[in-house]
Amino acid sequence: MSDSIEPWVREILRCPVGRHELVDRLNGAGEPVLECAEDCGGPGQRRQFPITEGIPVLLESDATTVTR
């Protein structure tokens, strides 16, 4: 999914809000995103951060909250 992100960078990326590990996912439109590996924002909620042109956008204002 986010193969263009260097492995050493992937190891250190964290959610800027909850400091959780981020995992690769696809959003509802089938686009790659990074998603919190743990609840973030409330029980059963996870933040998804867009990947724009291979660059993760880790801004809380650009995150989408999904229910898992």
N, CA, C, O and CB atoms as a CASP TS submission, in Angstrom:
PFRMAT TS
TARGET T0000
AUTHOR 0000-0000-0000
METHOD Language model
MODEL 1
PARENT N/A
ATOM      1  N   MET     1       0.827  -1.187   0.000  1.00  0.00           N
ATOM      2  CA  MET     1       0.000   0.000   0.000  1.00  0.00           C
ATOM      3  C   MET     1       0.868   1.246   0.000  1.00  0.00           C
ATOM      4  O   MET     1       0.924   1.975  -0.990  1.00  0.00           O
ATOM      5  CB  MET     1      -0.939   0.001   1.201  1.00  0.00           C
ATOM      6  N   SER     2       1.544   1.485   1.115  1.00  0.00           N
ATOM      7  CA  SER     2       2.406   2.667   1.168  1.00  0.00           C
ATOM      8  C   SER     2       3.860   2.223   0.991  1.00  0.00           C
ATOM      9  O   SER     2       4.725   2.555   1.801  1.00  0.00           O
ATOM     10  CB  SER     2       2.219   3.445   2.518  1.00  0.00           C
ATOM     11  N   ASP     3       4.114   1.463  -0.087  1.00  0.00           N
ATOM     12  CA  ASP     3       5.441   0.917  -0.352  1.00  0.00           C
ATOM     13  C   ASP     3       6.484   1.999  -0.558  1.00  0.00           C
ATOM     14  O   ASP     3       7.677   1.744  -0.392  1.00  0.00           O
ATOM     15  CB  ASP     3       5.399   0.024  -1.559  1.00  0.00           C
ATOM     16  N   SER     4       6.056   3.203  -0.916  1.00  0.00           N
ATOM     17  CA  SER     4       7.017   4.262  -1.189  1.00  0.00           C
ATOM     18  C   SER     4       7.607   4.866   0.091  1.00  0.00           C
ATOM     19  O   SER     4       8.559   5.643   0.023  1.00  0.00           O
ATOM     20  CB  SER     4       6.357   5.347  -2.010  1.00  0.00           C
ATOM     21  N   ILE     5       7.056   4.518   1.244  1.00  0.00           N
ATOM     22  CA  ILE     5       7.583   5.019   2.513  1.00  0.00           C
ATOM     23  C   ILE     5       8.721   4.096   2.936  1.00  0.00           C
ATOM     24  O   ILE     5       8.545   2.882   3.039  1.00  0.00           O
ATOM     25  CB  ILE     5       6.460   5.092   3.621  1.00  0.00           C
ATOM     26  N   GLU     6       9.869   4.677   3.176  1.00  0.00           N
ATOM     27  CA  GLU     6      11.041   3.896   3.570  1.00  0.00           C
ATOM     28  C   GLU     6      10.738   3.099   4.846  1.00  0.00           C
ATOM     29  O   GLU     6      10.066   3.607   5.744  1.00  0.00           O
ATOM     30  CB  GLU     6      12.268   4.824   3.787  1.00  0.00           C
ATOM     31  N   PRO     7      11.228   1.855   4.932  1.00  0.00           N
ATOM     32  CA  PRO     7      10.954   1.025   6.122  1.00  0.00           C
ATOM     33  C   PRO     7      11.390   1.676   7.430  1.00  0.00           C
ATOM     34  O   PRO     7      10.685   1.551   8.431  1.00  0.00           O
ATOM     35  CB  PRO     7      11.646  -0.309   5.983  1.00  0.00           C
ATOM     36  N   TRP     8      12.510   2.354   7.454  1.00  0.00           N
ATOM     37  CA  TRP     8      12.968   2.969   8.708  1.00  0.00           C
ATOM     38  C   TRP     8      12.046   4.106   9.124  1.00  0.00           C
ATOM     39  O   TRP     8      11.891   4.379  10.315  1.00  0.00           O
ATOM     40  CB  TRP     8      14.409   3.489   8.560  1.00  0.00           C
ATOM     41  N   VAL     9      11.432   4.771   8.146  1.00  0.00           N
ATOM     42  CA  VAL     9      10.478   5.841   8.460  1.00  0.00           C
ATOM     43  C   VAL     9       9.191   5.223   9.008  1.00  0.00           C
ATOM     44  O   VAL     9       8.616   5.731   9.970  1.00  0.00           O
ATOM     45  CB  VAL     9      10.178   6.713   7.198  1.00  0.00           C
ATOM     46  N   ARG    10       8.743   4.127   8.393  1.00  0.00           N
ATOM     47  CA  ARG    10       7.516   3.449   8.836  1.00  0.00           C
ATOM     48  C   ARG    10       7.626   3.036  10.308  1.00  0.00           C
ATOM     49  O   ARG    10       6.642   3.091  11.045  1.00  0.00           O
ATOM     50  CB  ARG    10       7.235   2.206   7.953  1.00  0.00           C
ATOM     51  N   GLU    11       8.814   2.625  10.726  1.00  0.00           N
ATOM     52  CA  GLU    11       9.006   2.172  12.102  1.00  0.00           C
ATOM     53  C   GLU    11       8.817   3.287  13.123  1.00  0.00           C
ATOM     54  O   GLU    11       8.429   3.022  14.260  1.00  0.00           O
ATOM     55  CB  GLU    11      10.380   1.576  12.257  1.00  0.00           C
ATOM     56  N   ILE    12       9.086   4.527  12.733  1.00  0.00           N
ATOM     57  CA  ILE    12       9.007   5.628  13.699  1.00  0.00           C
ATOM     58  C   ILE    12       7.737   6.469  13.584  1.00  0.00           C
ATOM     59  O   ILE    12       7.473   7.294  14.458  1.00  0.00           O
ATOM     60  CB  ILE    12      10.196   6.518  13.533  1.00  0.00           C
ATOM     61  N   LEU    13       6.950   6.279  12.531  1.00  0.00           N
ATOM     62  CA  LEU    13       5.714   7.056  12.382  1.00  0.00           C
ATOM     63  C   LEU    13       4.723   6.687  13.482  1.00  0.00           C
ATOM     64  O   LEU    13       4.520   5.508  13.772  1.00  0.00           O
ATOM     65  CB  LEU    13       5.083   6.818  10.989  1.00  0.00           C
ATOM     66  N   ARG    14       4.119   7.678  14.082  1.00  0.00           N
ATOM     67  CA  ARG    14       3.116   7.490  15.132  1.00  0.00           C
ATOM     68  C   ARG    14       1.996   8.505  14.942  1.00  0.00           C
ATOM     69  O   ARG    14       2.190   9.554  14.329  1.00  0.00           O
ATOM     70  CB  ARG    14       3.751   7.632  16.547  1.00  0.00           C
ATOM     71  N   CYS    15       0.832   8.180  15.472  1.00  0.00           N
ATOM     72  CA  CYS    15      -0.292   9.109  15.459  1.00  0.00           C
ATOM     73  C   CYS    15       0.108  10.350  16.248  1.00  0.00           C
ATOM     74  O   CYS    15       0.602  10.222  17.368  1.00  0.00           O
ATOM     75  CB  CYS    15      -1.584   8.453  16.055  1.00  0.00           C
ATOM     76  N   PRO    16      -0.088  11.544  15.701  1.00  0.00           N
ATOM     77  CA  PRO    16       0.283  12.754  16.424  1.00  0.00           C
ATOM     78  C   PRO    16      -0.641  13.050  17.608  1.00  0.00           C
ATOM     79  O   PRO    16      -0.315  13.886  18.451  1.00  0.00           O
ATOM     80  CB  PRO    16       0.283  13.927  15.480  1.00  0.00           C
ATOM     81  N   VAL    17      -1.778  12.380  17.679  1.00  0.00           N
ATOM     82  CA  VAL    17      -2.737  12.628  18.760  1.00  0.00           C
ATOM     83  C   VAL    17      -2.517  11.650  19.916  1.00  0.00           C
ATOM     84  O   VAL    17      -2.264  12.069  21.045  1.00  0.00           O
ATOM     85  CB  VAL    17      -4.183  12.513  18.234  1.00  0.00           C
ATOM     86  N   GLY    18      -2.612  10.356  19.636  1.00  0.00           N
ATOM     87  CA  GLY    18      -2.512   9.343  20.685  1.00  0.00           C
ATOM     88  C   GLY    18      -1.173   8.637  20.748  1.00  0.00           C
ATOM     89  O   GLY    18      -0.957   7.791  21.615  1.00  0.00           O
ATOM     90  N   ARG    19      -0.274   8.972  19.844  1.00  0.00           N
ATOM     91  CA  ARG    19       1.064   8.355  19.785  1.00  0.00           C
ATOM     92  C   ARG    19       1.016   6.851  19.520  1.00  0.00           C
ATOM     93  O   ARG    19       1.939   6.122  19.884  1.00  0.00           O
ATOM     94  CB  ARG    19       1.806   8.611  21.084  1.00  0.00           C
ATOM     95  N   HIS    20      -0.073   6.387  18.881  1.00  0.00           N
ATOM     96  CA  HIS    20      -0.205   4.969  18.553  1.00  0.00           C
ATOM     97  C   HIS    20       0.592   4.635  17.299  1.00  0.00           C
ATOM     98  O   HIS    20       0.913   5.505  16.489  1.00  0.00           O
ATOM     99  CB  HIS    20      -1.684   4.594  18.359  1.00  0.00           C
ATOM    100  N   GLU    21       0.900   3.359  17.164  1.00  0.00           N
ATOM    101  CA  GLU    21       1.484   2.860  15.922  1.00  0.00           C
ATOM    102  C   GLU    21       0.459   3.056  14.807  1.00  0.00           C
ATOM    103  O   GLU    21      -0.746   3.021  15.056  1.00  0.00           O
ATOM    104  CB  GLU    21       1.903   1.349  16.051  1.00  0.00           C
ATOM    105  N   LEU    22       0.932   3.261  13.592  1.00  0.00           N
ATOM    106  CA  LEU    22       0.050   3.421  12.431  1.00  0.00           C
ATOM    107  C   LEU    22       0.197   2.212  11.518  1.00  0.00           C
ATOM    108  O   LEU    22       1.304   1.729  11.280  1.00  0.00           O
ATOM    109  CB  LEU    22       0.371   4.734  11.657  1.00  0.00           C
ATOM    110  N   VAL    23      -0.932   1.732  11.011  1.00  0.00           N
ATOM    111  CA  VAL    23      -0.936   0.578  10.120  1.00  0.00           C
ATOM    112  C   VAL    23      -1.524   0.980   8.775  1.00  0.00           C
ATOM    113  O   VAL    23      -2.303   1.929   8.684  1.00  0.00           O
ATOM    114  CB  VAL    23      -1.735  -0.596  10.737  1.00  0.00           C
ATOM    115  N   ASP    24      -1.143   0.250   7.734  1.00  0.00           N
ATOM    116  CA  ASP    24      -1.648   0.514   6.385  1.00  0.00           C
ATOM    117  C   ASP    24      -3.082   0.035   6.250  1.00  0.00           C
ATOM    118  O   ASP    24      -3.422  -1.071   6.671  1.00  0.00           O
ATOM    119  CB  ASP    24      -0.762  -0.163   5.330  1.00  0.00           C
ATOM    120  N   ARG    25      -3.907   0.864   5.668  1.00  0.00           N
ATOM    121  CA  ARG    25      -5.308   0.535   5.378  1.00  0.00           C
ATOM    122  C   ARG    25      -5.697   1.216   4.070  1.00  0.00           C
ATOM    123  O   ARG    25      -4.936   1.999   3.501  1.00  0.00           O
ATOM    124  CB  ARG    25      -6.259   0.983   6.552  1.00  0.00           C
ATOM    125  N   LEU    26      -6.900   0.897   3.613  1.00  0.00           N
ATOM    126  CA  LEU    26      -7.521   1.602   2.498  1.00  0.00           C
ATOM    127  C   LEU    26      -8.760   2.291   3.048  1.00  0.00           C
ATOM    128  O   LEU    26      -9.489   1.710   3.853  1.00  0.00           O
ATOM    129  CB  LEU    26      -7.878   0.626   1.307  1.00  0.00           C
ATOM    130  N   ASN    27      -9.005   3.529   2.619  1.00  0.00           N
ATOM    131  CA  ASN    27     -10.212   4.212   3.083  1.00  0.00           C
ATOM    132  C   ASN    27     -11.409   3.752   2.254  1.00  0.00           C
ATOM    133  O   ASN    27     -11.270   2.868   1.408  1.00  0.00           O
ATOM    134  CB  ASN    27     -10.045   5.756   2.992  1.00  0.00           C
ATOM    135  N   GLY    28     -12.563   4.331   2.486  1.00  0.00           N
ATOM    136  CA  GLY    28     -13.779   3.942   1.786  1.00  0.00           C
ATOM    137  C   GLY    28     -13.706   4.119   0.281  1.00  0.00           C
ATOM    138  O   GLY    28     -14.434   3.456  -0.457  1.00  0.00           O
ATOM    139  N   ALA    29     -12.834   5.009  -0.182  1.00  0.00           N
ATOM    140  CA  ALA    29     -12.668   5.246  -1.618  1.00  0.00           C
ATOM    141  C   ALA    29     -11.563   4.367  -2.217  1.00  0.00           C
ATOM    142  O   ALA    29     -11.248   4.474  -3.403  1.00  0.00           O
ATOM    143  CB  ALA    29     -12.354   6.722  -1.873  1.00  0.00           C
ATOM    144  N   GLY    30     -10.976   3.493  -1.378  1.00  0.00           N
ATOM    145  CA  GLY    30      -9.927   2.610  -1.863  1.00  0.00           C
ATOM    146  C   GLY    30      -8.549   3.248  -1.941  1.00  0.00           C
ATOM    147  O   GLY    30      -7.644   2.706  -2.575  1.00  0.00           O
ATOM    148  N   GLU    31      -8.389   4.402  -1.294  1.00  0.00           N
ATOM    149  CA  GLU    31      -7.102   5.096  -1.297  1.00  0.00           C
ATOM    150  C   GLU    31      -6.294   4.686  -0.075  1.00  0.00           C
ATOM    151  O   GLU    31      -6.873   4.432   0.982  1.00  0.00           O
ATOM    152  CB  GLU    31      -7.301   6.630  -1.324  1.00  0.00           C
ATOM    153  N   PRO    32      -4.966   4.614  -0.193  1.00  0.00           N
ATOM    154  CA  PRO    32      -4.157   4.224   0.965  1.00  0.00           C
ATOM    155  C   PRO    32      -4.159   5.298   2.053  1.00  0.00           C
ATOM    156  O   PRO    32      -4.083   6.494   1.772  1.00  0.00           O
ATOM    157  CB  PRO    32      -2.724   3.937   0.529  1.00  0.00           C
ATOM    158  N   VAL    33      -4.248   4.844   3.287  1.00  0.00           N
ATOM    159  CA  VAL    33      -4.197   5.720   4.461  1.00  0.00           C
ATOM    160  C   VAL    33      -3.378   5.013   5.531  1.00  0.00           C
ATOM    161  O   VAL    33      -3.123   3.812   5.442  1.00  0.00           O
ATOM    162  CB  VAL    33      -5.640   6.071   4.988  1.00  0.00           C
ATOM    163  N   LEU    34      -2.972   5.766   6.534  1.00  0.00           N
ATOM    164  CA  LEU    34      -2.381   5.199   7.735  1.00  0.00           C
ATOM    165  C   LEU    34      -3.417   5.328   8.838  1.00  0.00           C
ATOM    166  O   LEU    34      -3.988   6.401   9.034  1.00  0.00           O
ATOM    167  CB  LEU    34      -1.031   5.911   8.119  1.00  0.00           C
ATOM    168  N   GLU    35      -3.662   4.241   9.561  1.00  0.00           N
ATOM    169  CA  GLU    35      -4.698   4.221  10.582  1.00  0.00           C
ATOM    170  C   GLU    35      -4.089   3.865  11.932  1.00  0.00           C
ATOM    171  O   GLU    35      -3.176   3.042  12.011  1.00  0.00           O
ATOM    172  CB  GLU    35      -5.814   3.225  10.210  1.00  0.00           C
ATOM    173  N   CYS    36      -4.594   4.482  12.985  1.00  0.00           N
ATOM    174  CA  CYS    36      -4.157   4.150  14.341  1.00  0.00           C
ATOM    175  C   CYS    36      -4.397   2.667  14.592  1.00  0.00           C
ATOM    176  O   CYS    36      -5.449   2.133  14.238  1.00  0.00           O
ATOM    177  CB  CYS    36      -4.901   5.017  15.399  1.00  0.00           C
ATOM    178  N   ALA    37      -3.427   2.011  15.199  1.00  0.00           N
ATOM    179  CA  ALA    37      -3.543   0.594  15.511  1.00  0.00           C
ATOM    180  C   ALA    37      -4.413   0.361  16.746  1.00  0.00           C
ATOM    181  O   ALA    37      -4.836  -0.766  17.003  1.00  0.00           O
ATOM    182  CB  ALA    37      -2.163  -0.009  15.723  1.00  0.00           C
ATOM    183  N   GLU    38      -4.681   1.424  17.512  1.00  0.00           N
ATOM    184  CA  GLU    38      -5.508   1.347  18.716  1.00  0.00           C
ATOM    185  C   GLU    38      -6.593   2.411  18.652  1.00  0.00           C
ATOM    186  O   GLU    38      -6.520   3.340  17.848  1.00  0.00           O
ATOM    187  CB  GLU    38      -4.648   1.521  19.996  1.00  0.00           C
ATOM    188  N   ASP    39      -7.606   2.265  19.512  1.00  0.00           N
ATOM    189  CA  ASP    39      -8.664   3.273  19.566  1.00  0.00           C
ATOM    190  C   ASP    39      -8.066   4.644  19.828  1.00  0.00           C
ATOM    191  O   ASP    39      -7.167   4.803  20.654  1.00  0.00           O
ATOM    192  CB  ASP    39      -9.699   2.925  20.653  1.00  0.00           C
ATOM    193  N   CYS    40      -8.584   5.630  19.109  1.00  0.00           N
ATOM    194  CA  CYS    40      -8.063   6.990  19.221  1.00  0.00           C
ATOM    195  C   CYS    40      -9.215   7.949  18.921  1.00  0.00           C
ATOM    196  O   CYS    40      -9.654   8.050  17.776  1.00  0.00           O
ATOM    197  CB  CYS    40      -6.844   7.229  18.242  1.00  0.00           C
ATOM    198  N   GLY    41      -9.694   8.634  19.917  1.00  0.00           N
ATOM    199  CA  GLY    41     -10.819   9.532  19.731  1.00  0.00           C
ATOM    200  C   GLY    41     -12.055   9.049  20.446  1.00  0.00           C
ATOM    201  O   GLY    41     -13.039   9.781  20.553  1.00  0.00           O
ATOM    202  N   GLY    42     -12.020   7.822  20.938  1.00  0.00           N
ATOM    203  CA  GLY    42     -13.151   7.252  21.651  1.00  0.00           C
ATOM    204  C   GLY    42     -13.177   5.758  21.442  1.00  0.00           C
ATOM    205  O   GLY    42     -12.495   5.251  20.551  1.00  0.00           O
ATOM    206  N   PRO    43     -13.954   5.029  22.247  1.00  0.00           N
ATOM    207  CA  PRO    43     -14.033   3.577  22.100  1.00  0.00           C
ATOM    208  C   PRO    43     -14.516   3.175  20.702  1.00  0.00           C
ATOM    209  O   PRO    43     -15.540   3.662  20.222  1.00  0.00           O
ATOM    210  CB  PRO    43     -14.965   2.992  23.162  1.00  0.00           C
ATOM    211  N   GLY    44     -13.769   2.291  20.070  1.00  0.00           N
ATOM    212  CA  GLY    44     -14.141   1.801  18.736  1.00  0.00           C
ATOM    213  C   GLY    44     -13.829   2.755  17.603  1.00  0.00           C
ATOM    214  O   GLY    44     -14.159   2.465  16.453  1.00  0.00           O
ATOM    215  N   GLN    45     -13.198   3.891  17.896  1.00  0.00           N
ATOM    216  CA  GLN    45     -12.873   4.871  16.852  1.00  0.00           C
ATOM    217  C   GLN    45     -11.379   4.875  16.570  1.00  0.00           C
ATOM    218  O   GLN    45     -10.559   4.766  17.482  1.00  0.00           O
ATOM    219  CB  GLN    45     -13.338   6.282  17.264  1.00  0.00           C
ATOM    220  N   ARG    46     -11.041   5.000  15.305  1.00  0.00           N
ATOM    221  CA  ARG    46      -9.643   5.079  14.880  1.00  0.00           C
ATOM    222  C   ARG    46      -9.495   6.264  13.927  1.00  0.00           C
ATOM    223  O   ARG    46     -10.397   6.559  13.143  1.00  0.00           O
ATOM    224  CB  ARG    46      -9.180   3.744  14.195  1.00  0.00           C
ATOM    225  N   ARG    47      -8.362   6.928  14.003  1.00  0.00           N
ATOM    226  CA  ARG    47      -8.078   8.017  13.070  1.00  0.00           C
ATOM    227  C   ARG    47      -7.354   7.453  11.851  1.00  0.00           C
ATOM    228  O   ARG    47      -6.494   6.579  11.971  1.00  0.00           O
ATOM    229  CB  ARG    47      -7.228   9.133  13.752  1.00  0.00           C
ATOM    230  N   GLN    48      -7.716   7.966  10.680  1.00  0.00           N
ATOM    231  CA  GLN    48      -7.032   7.624   9.435  1.00  0.00           C
ATOM    232  C   GLN    48      -6.394   8.884   8.881  1.00  0.00           C
ATOM    233  O   GLN    48      -7.026   9.938   8.809  1.00  0.00           O
ATOM    234  CB  GLN    48      -8.013   6.989   8.398  1.00  0.00           C
ATOM    235  N   PHE    49      -5.135   8.761   8.491  1.00  0.00           N
ATOM    236  CA  PHE    49      -4.385   9.882   7.943  1.00  0.00           C
ATOM    237  C   PHE    49      -4.114   9.616   6.472  1.00  0.00           C
ATOM    238  O   PHE    49      -3.660   8.527   6.117  1.00  0.00           O
ATOM    239  CB  PHE    49      -3.061  10.107   8.720  1.00  0.00           C
ATOM    240  N   PRO    50      -4.383  10.595   5.605  1.00  0.00           N
ATOM    241  CA  PRO    50      -4.191  10.389   4.166  1.00  0.00           C
ATOM    242  C   PRO    50      -2.716  10.278   3.793  1.00  0.00           C
ATOM    243  O   PRO    50      -1.834  10.781   4.489  1.00  0.00           O
ATOM    244  CB  PRO    50      -4.833  11.527   3.386  1.00  0.00           C
ATOM    245  N   ILE    51      -2.483   9.607   2.678  1.00  0.00           N
ATOM    246  CA  ILE    51      -1.155   9.556   2.073  1.00  0.00           C
ATOM    247  C   ILE    51      -1.295  10.258   0.728  1.00  0.00           C
ATOM    248  O   ILE    51      -1.989   9.771  -0.165  1.00  0.00           O
ATOM    249  CB  ILE    51      -0.613   8.057   1.918  1.00  0.00           C
ATOM    250  N   THR    52      -0.638  11.395   0.589  1.00  0.00           N
ATOM    251  CA  THR    52      -0.747  12.209  -0.622  1.00  0.00           C
ATOM    252  C   THR    52       0.560  12.136  -1.401  1.00  0.00           C
ATOM    253  O   THR    52       1.610  12.568  -0.925  1.00  0.00           O
ATOM    254  CB  THR    52      -1.096  13.683  -0.274  1.00  0.00           C
ATOM    255  N   GLU    53       0.477  11.590  -2.590  1.00  0.00           N
ATOM    256  CA  GLU    53       1.654  11.443  -3.457  1.00  0.00           C
ATOM    257  C   GLU    53       2.795  10.744  -2.729  1.00  0.00           C
ATOM    258  O   GLU    53       3.955  11.134  -2.855  1.00  0.00           O
ATOM    259  CB  GLU    53       2.122  12.813  -3.960  1.00  0.00           C
ATOM    260  N   GLY    54       2.451   9.696  -1.957  1.00  0.00           N
ATOM    261  CA  GLY    54       3.442   8.911  -1.249  1.00  0.00           C
ATOM    262  C   GLY    54       3.912   9.506   0.064  1.00  0.00           C
ATOM    263  O   GLY    54       4.779   8.933   0.724  1.00  0.00           O
ATOM    264  N   ILE    55       3.354  10.651   0.457  1.00  0.00           N
ATOM    265  CA  ILE    55       3.776  11.324   1.694  1.00  0.00           C
ATOM    266  C   ILE    55       2.625  11.286   2.704  1.00  0.00           C
ATOM    267  O   ILE    55       1.539  11.790   2.419  1.00  0.00           O
ATOM    268  CB  ILE    55       4.215  12.804   1.409  1.00  0.00           C
ATOM    269  N   PRO    56       2.857  10.689   3.890  1.00  0.00           N
ATOM    270  CA  PRO    56       1.798  10.679   4.900  1.00  0.00           C
ATOM    271  C   PRO    56       1.555  12.079   5.458  1.00  0.00           C
ATOM    272  O   PRO    56       2.493  12.804   5.791  1.00  0.00           O
ATOM    273  CB  PRO    56       2.154   9.714   6.037  1.00  0.00           C
ATOM    274  N   VAL    57       0.284  12.440   5.552  1.00  0.00           N
ATOM    275  CA  VAL    57      -0.101  13.752   6.079  1.00  0.00           C
ATOM    276  C   VAL    57      -0.606  13.519   7.500  1.00  0.00           C
ATOM    277  O   VAL    57      -1.770  13.171   7.703  1.00  0.00           O
ATOM    278  CB  VAL    57      -1.204  14.459   5.171  1.00  0.00           C
ATOM    279  N   LEU    58       0.273  13.714   8.482  1.00  0.00           N
ATOM    280  CA  LEU    58      -0.050  13.405   9.875  1.00  0.00           C
ATOM    281  C   LEU    58      -0.488  14.645  10.638  1.00  0.00           C
ATOM    282  O   LEU    58       0.104  15.016  11.651  1.00  0.00           O
ATOM    283  CB  LEU    58       1.148  12.771  10.565  1.00  0.00           C
ATOM    284  N   LEU    59      -1.535  15.272  10.132  1.00  0.00           N
ATOM    285  CA  LEU    59      -2.125  16.445  10.777  1.00  0.00           C
ATOM    286  C   LEU    59      -3.495  16.054  11.314  1.00  0.00           C
ATOM    287  O   LEU    59      -4.311  15.485  10.588  1.00  0.00           O
ATOM    288  CB  LEU    59      -2.233  17.655   9.780  1.00  0.00           C
ATOM    289  N   GLU    60      -3.745  16.356  12.572  1.00  0.00           N
ATOM    290  CA  GLU    60      -5.032  16.003  13.166  1.00  0.00           C
ATOM    291  C   GLU    60      -6.198  16.600  12.355  1.00  0.00           C
ATOM    292  O   GLU    60      -7.248  15.974  12.212  1.00  0.00           O
ATOM    293  CB  GLU    60      -5.093  16.491  14.629  1.00  0.00           C
ATOM    294  N   SER    61      -5.999  17.803  11.835  1.00  0.00           N
ATOM    295  CA  SER    61      -7.066  18.464  11.067  1.00  0.00           C
ATOM    296  C   SER    61      -7.376  17.751   9.751  1.00  0.00           C
ATOM    297  O   SER    61      -8.470  17.920   9.212  1.00  0.00           O
ATOM    298  CB  SER    61      -6.677  19.905  10.779  1.00  0.00           C
ATOM    299  N   ASP    62      -6.443  16.958   9.223  1.00  0.00           N
ATOM    300  CA  ASP    62      -6.671  16.226   7.970  1.00  0.00           C
ATOM    301  C   ASP    62      -7.104  14.783   8.203  1.00  0.00           C
ATOM    302  O   ASP    62      -7.405  14.066   7.249  1.00  0.00           O
ATOM    303  CB  ASP    62      -5.414  16.244   7.124  1.00  0.00           C
ATOM    304  N   ALA    63      -7.138  14.352   9.459  1.00  0.00           N
ATOM    305  CA  ALA    63      -7.502  12.970   9.784  1.00  0.00           C
ATOM    306  C   ALA    63      -9.007  12.773   9.681  1.00  0.00           C
ATOM    307  O   ALA    63      -9.795  13.699   9.875  1.00  0.00           O
ATOM    308  CB  ALA    63      -7.016  12.600  11.195  1.00  0.00           C
ATOM    309  N   THR    64      -9.379  11.545   9.371  1.00  0.00           N
ATOM    310  CA  THR    64     -10.766  11.130   9.350  1.00  0.00           C
ATOM    311  C   THR    64     -10.938  10.091  10.464  1.00  0.00           C
ATOM    312  O   THR    64     -10.077   9.229  10.644  1.00  0.00           O
ATOM    313  CB  THR    64     -11.179  10.553   7.937  1.00  0.00           C
ATOM    314  N   THR    65     -12.019  10.168  11.194  1.00  0.00           N
ATOM    315  CA  THR    65     -12.287   9.190  12.253  1.00  0.00           C
ATOM    316  C   THR    65     -13.250   8.136  11.724  1.00  0.00           C
ATOM    317  O   THR    65     -14.300   8.467  11.174  1.00  0.00           O
ATOM    318  CB  THR    65     -12.871   9.881  13.526  1.00  0.00           C
ATOM    319  N   VAL    66     -12.888   6.864  11.892  1.00  0.00           N
ATOM    320  CA  VAL    66     -13.731   5.755  11.444  1.00  0.00           C
ATOM    321  C   VAL    66     -14.062   4.891  12.651  1.00  0.00           C
ATOM    322  O   VAL    66     -13.353   4.910  13.656  1.00  0.00           O
ATOM    323  CB  VAL    66     -13.024   4.913  10.328  1.00  0.00           C
ATOM    324  N   THR    67     -15.134   4.142  12.541  1.00  0.00           N
ATOM    325  CA  THR    67     -15.544   3.225  13.603  1.00  0.00           C
ATOM    326  C   THR    67     -15.131   1.824  13.232  1.00  0.00           C
ATOM    327  O   THR    67     -15.361   1.381  12.107  1.00  0.00           O
ATOM    328  CB  THR    67     -17.065   3.294  13.851  1.00  0.00           C
ATOM    329  N   ARG    68     -14.524   1.126  14.164  1.00  0.00           N
ATOM    330  CA  ARG    68     -14.065  -0.261  13.958  1.00  0.00           C
ATOM    331  C   ARG    68     -14.759  -1.168  14.927  1.00  0.00           C
ATOM    332  O   ARG    68     -14.517  -2.375  14.924  1.00  0.00           O
ATOM    333  CB  ARG    68     -12.538  -0.382  14.121  1.00  0.00           C
TER
END
